[in-house]
Amino acid sequence: MKYAPRSVCINGDLVPIAGKKHQEDLTARLQDALAEANKRFGEQADLPLELHAGNEWRGLVRTLSAAFQVDFFLRQRLFPIRIATGIGAGEVSDGYIDDRNTIGGPAVIRARQGIERARRHRGGVFLATGIVPLDTGANTISMLLQTIFETWTRKQLEAYLAYRKHGTEALAAEKVGITQSALHQRLAAARAKTYELAGEQLLWFVDHFPAVEEDVDAGKGGKKGLIFPLS
C-alpha cells in the first residue's frame, strides 16, 4: 500500500565548512530554522522537516511550490551558509508515521538524486520528478535564483526581506534604519526585482505544468502549446 498518489519530499543538507565549533553552532541554528519552517509551513506538510544523519534533514509537503517556498525560507534564514537541497515528487511508502527513518518510494529516491546533484554544485536546489521538461525548466530558473542569491551581502538580504514584508521601499527603509535612497540602491545592487520575478515564475511553473491552451491564431484545429505568464 502506498501513501499518496503524488507526494513531495524535501531532502536538504548544509554545505560542509571547516571547524568543529562552527559545525556545532550551525546544528543549533539549523534546528531553530527547521522548527520555524515547520511552524510556518505546517498546513502544507504531511511530515515535518526533521534532522537525520549529521546536518541532513527531510520532510514531506503536498505541492512542489510549497517545497520550493520551504527551501527559499531556509536559505534566507541560514544565510550566508550554503545549503544543498533535493526535491523529489512521486509516491511515498506507507508506514512512515511510526518510523520516519524508513520512508521510501520514488519521491524519496528522487529527492536523494536532487541533493546529490546539489552537493556536486556546492549548493543550490534541484528538482527530480521524472518529467524531463518540468525538471529542466524548474532547475534552470533555480540556478538563476541561486546565482543571484550567492552574490548577496547581509545588508542586501536585510533590505530584500524588509521590502517583502512591508511592501514599499519607504516603509522598508524606515524599519531597516536607512534612507529610502540607500535601500533602493541595495535592492538594485542585489538585482532584487529579477530575483523576485524569477521566484514567482518558478512557483507558478511548478504548480501549473503543463499549462496549455489553444492557439487561437492557428484557426480551426489549432495546436496547443505551453503558455507562461510574462508578468
C-alpha positions in Angstrom: 0.0 0.0 0.0 1.3 3.5 -0.9 0.8 6.7 1.0 -0.4 9.1 -1.7 -0.7 9.4 -5.5 1.9 12.1 -5.5 3.9 13.4 -2.6 6.8 15.8 -2.5 9.9 15.0 -0.5 12.5 17.7 0.6 15.9 16.4 1.4 18.5 19.1 2.5 21.9 19.4 3.9 24.4 22.1 4.9 27.4 22.5 2.6 30.3 21.5 4.8 32.6 24.1 6.4 35.8 23.6 8.4 35.9 23.6 12.2 34.1 21.5 14.8 32.9 24.6 16.8 31.4 26.1 13.6 29.6 22.8 12.9 28.1 22.7 16.4 26.9 26.3 16.1 25.4 25.5 12.7 23.5 22.5 14.0 21.8 24.6 16.7 21.0 27.3 14.2 19.6 24.7 11.7 17.4 23.2 14.4 15.9 26.6 15.1 15.4 27.2 11.4 13.7 23.9 10.8 11.4 24.4 13.8 10.4 27.9 12.4 9.8 26.4 8.9 7.6 23.7 10.3 5.6 26.3 12.2 5.2 28.5 9.1 4.5 25.8 6.5 2.8 23.2 8.8 -0.5 23.3 7.0 1.2 22.4 3.7 3.2 19.5 5.2 2.5 15.8 5.5 5.6 15.1 7.5 7.5 17.9 9.4 11.1 18.7 8.5 13.4 16.6 10.7 17.1 16.2 11.2 18.6 12.8 10.4 22.3 12.0 9.9 24.6 14.9 10.6 23.0 18.1 9.4 20.8 16.5 6.8 17.0 17.0 7.0 14.0 15.6 5.3 10.2 16.2 5.2 7.1 15.8 3.0 4.9 18.5 1.7 1.9 18.4 -0.6 3.0 20.5 -3.6 6.1 21.4 -5.5 5.6 25.1 -4.9 5.4 24.5 -1.1 8.7 22.6 -1.3 10.4 25.5 -3.1 9.0 28.0 -0.6 10.4 26.0 2.3 13.8 26.0 0.5 13.6 29.7 -0.1 12.8 30.3 3.6 15.7 28.1 4.9 18.2 29.6 2.5 17.3 33.1 3.7 17.1 32.1 7.3 20.5 30.3 7.3 22.4 32.9 5.2 25.3 33.1 4.5 25.6 29.3 5.0 25.0 27.4 1.8 22.6 24.5 1.6 22.1 21.7 -0.9 18.5 20.6 -1.4 16.9 17.9 -3.5 13.1 17.9 -4.2 11.5 14.7 -5.4 8.0 14.0 -6.5 6.2 10.7 -6.7 4.8 8.0 -4.4 6.0 7.5 -0.8 5.9 4.2 1.0 3.2 3.9 3.7 4.1 3.5 7.4 6.4 6.4 7.7 4.5 7.8 10.7 5.7 5.2 13.1 9.3 5.1 11.7 10.2 8.3 9.9 13.7 7.0 9.0 12.3 4.2 6.8 10.2 6.2 4.3 10.9 5.2 0.8 9.4 5.3 -2.7 10.1 7.3 -5.9 9.7 10.7 -4.1 12.4 9.9 -1.6 14.7 8.4 -4.2 14.3 11.4 -6.5 14.9 13.8 -3.6 18.1 11.9 -2.9 19.1 12.3 -6.6 18.5 16.0 -6.4 20.5 16.6 -3.2 23.5 14.6 -4.7 23.4 16.9 -7.7 23.2 20.0 -5.5 26.2 18.7 -3.5 28.2 18.5 -6.6 27.4 22.1 -7.3 28.3 23.1 -3.7 24.8 24.2 -3.0 21.5 25.0 -4.7 18.3 23.2 -5.1 17.4 20.6 -7.8 14.1 19.1 -8.7 13.6 15.5 -9.8 10.1 14.4 -10.8 10.9 12.0 -13.7 9.3 14.6 -16.1 12.2 16.0 -18.0 10.6 19.2 -19.3 9.4 20.1 -15.8 12.7 19.3 -14.1 14.7 21.2 -16.8 12.6 24.3 -16.6 12.4 24.4 -12.8 16.1 23.7 -12.4 17.1 26.4 -14.9 15.1 29.0 -13.0 16.5 27.7 -9.7 20.1 28.1 -10.9 19.4 31.7 -11.9 18.0 32.3 -8.4 21.0 30.7 -6.8 23.4 32.6 -8.9 21.9 35.9 -7.8 21.4 34.9 -4.2 25.1 33.9 -3.8 26.2 37.4 -4.6 24.2 39.0 -1.8 25.5 40.6 1.4 23.8 40.5 4.7 22.7 44.1 4.2 21.2 43.3 0.8 19.3 40.4 2.2 18.1 42.5 5.1 16.8 45.1 2.6 15.1 42.5 0.5 13.3 40.8 3.4 12.2 44.2 4.8 10.8 45.2 1.4 9.0 41.9 1.0 7.5 42.2 4.5 6.4 45.9 4.4 5.6 46.3 0.7 7.1 49.7 0.0 10.7 51.0 -0.1 9.7 53.8 2.3 8.4 51.5 5.0 11.3 49.0 4.5 13.9 51.8 4.8 12.3 53.0 8.0 12.4 49.6 9.5 16.0 48.9 8.4 17.0 52.4 9.7 18.4 53.8 6.4 17.2 56.3 3.8 14.9 55.2 1.1 17.6 56.0 -1.5 20.1 53.8 0.3 17.6 50.9 0.5 16.8 51.3 -3.2 20.5 51.1 -4.1 20.8 47.9 -2.0 17.9 46.3 -3.8 19.2 47.4 -7.2 22.7 46.1 -6.5 21.2 42.8 -5.4 19.1 42.5 -8.5 16.2 42.0 -6.2 13.4 42.6 -8.8 14.9 40.0 -11.0 15.2 37.6 -8.1 11.6 38.2 -7.0 10.2 37.8 -10.5 12.2 34.6 -11.1 11.0 33.2 -7.8 7.3 34.0 -8.7 7.8 32.4 -12.2 9.3 29.2 -10.6 6.4 28.8 -8.2 3.9 29.4 -11.0 5.7 27.0 -13.4 5.8 24.0 -11.0 2.2 24.4 -9.9 0.8 24.8 -13.5 2.9 22.5 -15.5 1.8 21.6 -18.2 -0.2 24.7 -18.7 -1.8 24.5 -22.2 -4.4 26.5 -24.1 -5.5 26.5 -27.7 -3.6 28.7 -30.2 -6.5 30.8 -31.4 -4.4 32.3 -34.2 -3.9 28.8 -35.7 -7.6 28.7 -36.5 -9.7 25.6 -36.5 -7.8 22.6 -35.1 -5.0 24.9 -33.9 -2.1 23.4 -32.0 -1.7 23.6 -28.3 1.4 24.7 -26.5 2.9 25.7 -23.2 1.8 29.2 -22.0 3.9 31.1 -19.5 2.9 34.3 -17.7 5.1 37.2 -18.6 4.3 39.4 -15.6 
